[in-house]
Amino acid sequence: MVERQLRRRGISDERVLSAMGVVPRELFVPEEIRDRAYDDAALPIGAGQTISQPWIVAATCQALGLQGDEKILEIGGGRGYSAAVLARLAGRVLSIELVPELAQAARSALGGGVEVITGDGSLGHPAEAPYDAIAVHAAAPSPPRTLLGQLAPTGRLVAPVAGEDGEELTLFSRDPSSPERFRRRRIAPCRFVPLLGAEGYPTS
């Protein structure tokens, strides 16, 4: 996976490659599809949700530019795979998952290394803000305003954002000349489950 799916397709951050090589992806998918855990594709994990394609996880982590001591907020944690990777790259990781059974599966798989919160990730987690980085694993209908507001002055946010031509994995960072404004950089086209919640898509 690391050599064929990641390094050959532009992932060059050695810390990210190392983390992706160490975290056992098979522990974060349902038992009946563990033989497909390293497929170059998103996979179903229950409740209509998916675990992201390995390259998407790596590209998100690389774009966040983590050094090792950051406080990270993750939105849409699923069964915990991306949180496990982030935990090897940062100092502290908080992960929010809307679906209770997936949040519980993540707690079991992560074994206490990450704080997993059940709730509406579209609203972030203001009690612990600001965050050095925020990783969003569900497609937002527009730039996630509340989440962007919970970034530290030098923080970065990576999220898939819907647009006229489909979804794009996008990096947001504060504009140094005007901290209330954000710079945007397209990473790649993508396809995610929708971000559900008060500032996402309706839950019903």
C-alpha positions in Angstrom: 0.0 0.0 0.0 2.7 2.5 1.0 4.8 2.0 -2.1 2.2 1.4 -4.7 -0.8 3.5 -3.6 0.9 6.3 -1.8 4.5 7.1 -2.6 4.0 6.5 -6.4 1.1 8.9 -6.3 2.8 11.9 -4.7 2.8 11.3 -1.0 6.3 12.3 0.1 6.0 13.1 3.8 8.0 10.3 5.4 6.2 10.7 8.7 2.8 10.2 7.0 4.2 7.2 5.0 5.5 5.6 8.2 2.3 6.1 10.1 0.3 4.6 7.2 2.6 1.7 7.1 2.3 0.9 10.8 -1.4 1.4 11.5 -3.2 -2.0 10.9 -6.1 -0.9 8.6 -7.8 -4.2 8.9 -8.7 -3.5 12.6 -10.9 -0.6 11.5 -13.2 -2.3 9.0 -15.9 -4.9 9.6 -14.6 -8.4 10.1 -16.4 -9.7 6.9 -14.4 -7.4 4.6 -11.0 -7.5 6.3 -9.5 -9.2 3.3 -10.2 -6.0 1.4 -8.8 -3.6 4.0 -5.9 -2.5 1.8 -7.8 -2.1 -1.4 -7.2 1.2 -3.3 -10.8 2.2 -2.6 -13.2 3.4 0.1 -15.0 0.6 1.9 -18.3 0.3 3.7 -18.1 0.3 7.5 -21.8 0.2 8.4 -24.6 2.7 9.0 -24.1 4.0 5.4 -20.6 5.2 6.1 -17.2 4.4 4.6 -13.5 4.2 5.5 -11.7 6.5 3.1 -9.4 5.3 0.3 -5.8 5.1 1.7 -4.5 7.8 -0.6 -7.2 10.2 0.6 -6.2 9.6 4.2 -2.5 10.2 3.4 -3.2 13.3 1.3 -5.2 14.8 4.1 -2.5 14.1 6.6 0.2 15.4 4.3 -1.7 18.7 3.6 -2.1 19.3 7.4 1.7 19.5 7.6 1.9 18.0 11.1 5.1 18.2 13.1 4.2 16.0 16.1 2.9 18.3 18.9 -0.4 19.6 17.5 -3.9 19.3 18.9 -6.1 17.9 16.1 -9.9 17.8 15.7 -11.2 15.1 13.4 -14.7 15.2 12.0 -16.5 12.0 10.8 -14.1 9.6 12.5 -16.0 6.4 11.5 -14.4 3.4 13.1 -11.2 5.2 14.0 -8.7 4.5 11.2 -7.8 8.1 10.3 -7.6 9.0 14.0 -5.1 6.2 14.6 -2.9 7.6 11.8 -3.3 11.2 13.1 -2.4 10.0 16.6 1.0 8.9 15.3 1.6 12.3 13.7 0.3 14.8 16.4 0.3 15.4 20.1 -3.5 15.0 20.8 -6.4 13.9 18.7 -10.1 14.5 19.4 -12.5 12.6 17.0 -16.2 13.3 16.5 -18.5 10.7 15.0 -22.3 11.2 14.6 -23.2 7.5 14.6 -23.1 6.0 18.1 -22.3 2.5 17.1 -19.3 3.6 14.9 -18.1 5.9 17.7 -18.1 2.9 20.1 -16.3 0.7 17.5 -13.7 3.4 17.2 -13.2 3.6 21.0 -12.7 -0.2 21.1 -10.3 -0.2 18.2 -8.2 2.8 19.3 -7.9 1.6 22.9 -7.9 5.0 24.6 -5.2 6.7 22.5 -7.8 9.1 21.0 -10.7 10.9 22.7 -13.8 9.9 20.7 -16.9 12.1 21.0 -20.4 11.2 19.8 -22.1 14.2 18.3 -22.6 16.6 15.5 -19.2 17.2 13.9 -20.4 20.0 11.7 -20.4 22.2 14.8 -16.9 21.1 15.9 -15.9 21.0 19.5 -15.7 24.6 20.8 -14.8 23.5 24.4 -11.3 22.5 23.2 -10.8 25.1 20.5 -8.6 26.5 19.0 -7.1 23.6 17.1 -3.8 23.4 15.2 -5.4 21.3 12.5 -8.9 20.0 11.6 -9.5 17.0 9.3 -13.0 16.5 7.9 -13.9 13.1 6.5 -17.3 14.0 5.1 -18.3 16.3 2.2 -19.5 19.7 3.3 -22.0 21.6 1.2 -19.8 24.8 1.5 -16.7 25.8 3.3 -17.3 24.8 7.0 -17.6 28.2 8.6 -17.9 27.1 12.3 -15.0 24.6 11.9 -12.8 27.2 10.3 -13.6 29.5 13.2 -12.1 26.9 15.6 -8.7 27.0 13.9 -5.7 28.5 15.7 -4.1 31.5 13.9 -1.6 29.3 12.1 -4.0 26.3 11.8 -5.0 24.3 8.7 -8.2 22.5 7.8 -8.7 19.9 5.1 -12.2 19.0 4.0 -14.0 17.7 1.0 -16.2 20.6 -0.3 -19.1 20.2 -2.8 -19.0 22.4 -5.9 -20.6 22.7 -9.3 -18.1 20.2 -10.7 -18.3 17.7 -7.8 -16.4 17.4 -4.6 -12.8 18.6 -4.1 -10.5 17.8 -1.2 -9.5 21.3 -0.1 -6.9 22.8 2.2 -7.9 26.0 4.1 -5.4 28.2 6.0 -5.8 31.6 7.5 -4.6 34.5 5.4 -1.8 36.2 7.4 -2.7 39.6 6.2 -6.4 39.2 7.2 -6.9 36.4 9.8 -10.7 36.4 9.3 -10.1 35.3 5.7 -8.9 31.9 4.5 -6.8 30.8 1.6 -7.9 27.7 -0.3 -5.8 25.2 -2.2 -7.3 22.3 -4.1 -5.7 19.0 -3.4 -7.7 16.6 -5.6 -11.2 15.6 -6.8 -12.8 13.2 -4.4 -16.0 11.5 -3.3 -17.2 11.3 0.3 -20.4 10.5 2.3 -22.1 13.8 3.1 -21.4 15.8 6.3 -24.6 15.5 8.3 -25.7 18.0 11.0 -26.7 21.6 11.8 -24.1 23.1 9.4 -24.0 20.2 6.9 -26.7 18.3 5.1 -30.0 17.5 6.8 -30.0 14.2 8.8 -33.5 13.3 7.4 
